[in-house]
Amino acid sequence: MPLLSPRVVTGDLLEQPVEAIVNAWNRNVLAWWLLLPQGVSGAIKRRAGLAPFRELRRFGPMPLGTAVHTSAGRLPFKAIIHVAGIDLLWRSSELAITDSVKNAVKLAEQLGLRSLALPLIGAGSGSFDQAASERLICQTLAALSGTLEVVVVRFPS
């Protein structure tokens, strides 16, 4: 199987022509309604509605770097893959980012998806450097094999 060859774009994650998107989430320890989602999660909440976040409840606490999927609510995607990209202190790390990417791709493949868009995991609320996050995500993806079309999305500054 060929290695994944991610494409990097600058734009809105929610406007990508893909089957699923990744939400850089927390460890799902606090109830979603106690949080004020911001960044990617906030945009998803505003446009998808509450359904994906209500569905997250069934998974309970997520180990750092894991991935789960929900419906896309009112968004046009087949699924939203939520990754636990930040720890309980709202910080991200190289391990959290690489594990999140690997597990998101694995889950997308298990779901039979053909395309996936990822934000710069850890670079928002996780306080990880944006350029370092992008580099780490692209390196992780390039080491994986498969046929999944992957788009890494930088939010315009």
N, C-alpha and C positions, 0 to 999 in steps of 0.2 A: 504494500500500500504506500502511496506517496506521502511525503511529509506535508503537513499543513502549511499553507502559504498565506499568512494573514495580510489583509489590505488595511491600511491606516487612512482614515478620513477625518476631517474636521467638520463637525455638524451636530445635529440633534439625534441622539440615540433613538428617540421614539419615531423618527422619520426615516429610518433605514429600511430598505426593501428586503427584509429577512423574515424567516419564519418565527424566530424567537429572539428575545433580548435578555441580557443579564442585568439583574439589579444587584448592585454592590450593597449588601444588607449587613446588619449586625449579627450577633449570635442568637437572636430571637429569644433572648432571656426575658426582656421586658415585653409586656403586651403591646402590640402595635398601636393601640389607641392611647397609650401613655406617652408615645413619642410624637414629635413634630417632624415627620419626614422632610428632609431637605435634599438638595441636589437631585440625583437620579430618582431616588425613592419619592421625593416630593413631586417631581414631574409625573411619575407613574401614578401616584395617588390622585393628582389633579385630573389626569386624562383617562386613566383606566377605571377610576372609582375605587371603592373600598374592597371589592370582592377579592382581589389577589391577596390583600393583607389579612383579610378574615381567614382565607384558606391557609395562610402561613401558621395559624394557631395549631393546626393538627400536627405539625412537626415538632413542636416544643423546642427546647434549647438545641442549638446546632453547634457542633464542634467547629472550631476555627478552620476555615478552608473548605468546608463541605458545601454541597449544592443541593437544592430541592427545587421542585417546579410547581407552579400554580397556573391557573388560567390567566388570560391576559385582560380580563375584565372588558372594558369598552375599547381597548386597543386592538388593532387588526392582526395581532400575532397569534400563533398557535399556542404559545406558552411564554411565561416569564420564568427564567431560571434565577433564583435568589441564591447568592453566595455569601457565606459568613466571612467577609473580607476584613472586618475590624474586630478588635477584642473588646472586652468589657470596659476598658479605659478609653475607648474610641480611637485606638491607634491601630495602624496596619503594619505589616512586616513583609519582608521578602517571602518568607514561608507561607504566610496567609494568602498573599497574592498568587504565588505559583500553585499552591494547592487549590485555590478557588478556580483558577483558569483550567487546570487539569480536570477537576471534578465537574465544572460547567460543560466542558467539551464531552466528557464521558457521558454525562446525563443527556446532552443533546443527541448524541449518537444512539443512546438507549431508547430515546423517544422517537427515533427515526427522522429527525430533523435534517434538512439539507443546508440550512444557513443560520448563522448566529451572529449577533452584534454585541460587543462588550464595551463598557465604559472603561476609563482608566481606574481600575479597582484600587481602592486605598488612597486615591489622590484627593478626595473630597474631605469628608468627615474624618477619614483615617490619617490625615496630615502627612501622607507619603508624598515625596516629590513627584510631580507630574511626569517629567521626562524619565525619571528612574522607573516609575510604574509602567510607562509605555514600553520602555526598553525590556523590562522584565517580562511583561505580558507577551511581547513579540518573540523573545527568546524561548519562552516556555512553549508557545504555540508552534514555533518552527521545529521544536524537538519532538512533536507529536505527529503520528501518522494518521491518515484518514482522508475522507473525501468531503468533509464538512467545509463549507465556505464560511470563513470567519472575517468579520470586519471589526477592527478596533477603532472606537470613536472617541476623538478628542472633542471636548466641548469648546466652542470658540471663546477666546478670552476677550 
